[in-house]
Amino acid sequence: MEYQVVYGSSADELEDVVLKEISEGWNPSGGLAVLPADSGAPRFVQAMTREPMLPIIAAQTILQRYGFSPGALDGECGPKTLAALNELRGQAKMWKVEEYERTSDALMRQLR
């Protein structure tokens, strides 16, 4: 599991940072902390975690199990794997992608 701490100089700024990180697969972990800073203004802090992305070979195996043809189970996201992924994404009413990324990873995790 990956771990990071994000900061903001205000609650609104921290909220913007947290929302951006959520869009990249991070999840808030624990509560928000407000820390004193040297400047006297408080510093808003949030811990965040996320699972590492599945290996491509795991995604290929999932695609194959659901009847999509990713080509060879070789751990490479080549044209056949990408075509199979986009076919699945199309059935799920998702946009096409040019690489295996976080939204595809979330979809694969739901299917495994």
C-alpha positions as CSV (number, residue, x, y, z in Angstrom):
1,M,0.0,0.0,0.0
2,E,1.2,3.5,-0.9
3,Y,1.0,6.3,1.7
4,Q,1.4,10.0,1.5
5,V,0.5,13.1,3.5
6,V,-0.9,16.2,1.8
7,Y,-1.0,19.7,3.1
8,G,-2.9,23.0,2.7
9,S,-2.6,26.4,4.2
10,S,-6.4,26.5,4.6
11,A,-9.2,24.0,4.8
12,D,-10.4,25.0,1.3
13,E,-6.9,24.6,-0.2
14,L,-6.5,21.2,1.5
15,E,-9.9,20.1,0.1
16,D,-8.7,21.0,-3.4
17,V,-5.6,19.0,-2.9
18,V,-7.5,16.0,-1.5
19,L,-10.0,16.0,-4.4
20,K,-7.2,16.0,-6.9
21,E,-5.5,13.1,-5.2
22,I,-8.8,11.2,-5.0
23,S,-9.1,11.5,-8.8
24,E,-5.7,9.7,-9.0
25,G,-6.8,6.8,-6.8
26,W,-5.8,8.0,-3.4
27,N,-8.2,7.7,-0.4
28,P,-8.2,9.8,2.8
29,S,-7.0,7.7,5.7
30,G,-7.9,8.8,9.2
31,G,-9.0,12.3,10.2
32,L,-7.9,15.7,9.2
33,A,-5.2,17.3,11.4
34,V,-4.6,21.0,12.0
35,L,-1.0,21.7,13.0
36,P,0.6,25.0,14.1
37,A,3.1,26.3,11.6
38,D,6.2,28.5,12.2
39,S,4.5,31.4,10.5
40,G,1.7,31.3,13.1
41,A,-1.0,30.2,10.5
42,P,-2.3,26.7,11.0
43,R,-1.4,24.0,8.5
44,F,-4.1,21.5,7.4
45,V,-2.9,17.9,6.9
46,Q,-4.5,14.7,5.6
47,A,-3.0,11.3,5.3
48,M,-3.9,9.3,2.2
49,T,-3.4,5.8,1.0
50,R,-3.9,3.8,-2.3
51,E,-3.3,0.4,-3.5
52,P,-0.6,0.0,-6.2
53,M,-2.0,-0.6,-9.6
54,L,-2.5,-4.2,-10.6
55,P,0.2,-5.7,-12.8
56,I,-0.8,-5.7,-16.5
57,I,-0.7,-9.5,-16.5
58,A,-3.4,-9.5,-13.9
59,A,-5.5,-7.1,-16.0
60,Q,-4.9,-9.4,-19.1
61,T,-6.1,-12.4,-17.1
62,I,-9.3,-10.6,-16.0
63,L,-10.0,-9.4,-19.5
64,Q,-9.6,-13.0,-20.8
65,R,-11.8,-14.4,-18.1
66,Y,-14.6,-12.0,-19.1
67,G,-14.3,-12.9,-22.8
68,F,-12.1,-10.1,-24.1
69,S,-9.0,-11.0,-26.1
70,P,-5.9,-9.3,-24.7
71,G,-3.5,-11.3,-26.8
72,A,-0.6,-13.0,-25.1
73,L,-0.6,-13.0,-21.3
74,D,2.8,-11.3,-21.3
75,G,2.4,-8.4,-18.9
76,E,2.8,-5.8,-21.7
77,C,0.0,-3.4,-22.5
78,G,0.3,-3.7,-26.2
79,P,-2.3,-3.0,-28.9
80,K,-4.4,-6.1,-28.3
81,T,-4.5,-5.6,-24.6
82,L,-5.5,-2.0,-25.1
83,A,-8.2,-2.9,-27.6
84,A,-9.6,-5.5,-25.2
85,L,-9.5,-3.0,-22.4
86,N,-11.3,-0.3,-24.5
87,E,-13.9,-2.8,-25.6
88,L,-14.7,-3.6,-21.9
89,R,-14.6,0.2,-21.1
90,G,-17.1,0.8,-24.0
91,Q,-19.5,-1.8,-22.6
92,A,-19.2,0.0,-19.2
93,K,-20.0,3.3,-20.9
94,M,-16.5,4.7,-20.2
95,W,-14.3,6.7,-22.6
96,K,-11.4,5.1,-24.5
97,V,-7.9,5.3,-23.1
98,E,-4.4,5.1,-24.6
99,E,-2.8,3.4,-21.6
100,Y,-3.7,1.4,-18.6
101,E,-4.5,4.0,-15.9
102,R,-6.2,4.4,-12.6
103,T,-9.8,4.3,-13.8
104,S,-9.1,1.1,-15.8
105,D,-7.4,-0.3,-12.7
106,A,-10.5,0.4,-10.6
107,L,-12.6,-1.4,-13.2
108,M,-10.3,-4.4,-13.1
109,R,-10.4,-4.5,-9.3
110,Q,-14.2,-4.6,-9.4
111,L,-14.1,-7.6,-11.8
112,R,-11.5,-9.7,-10.1
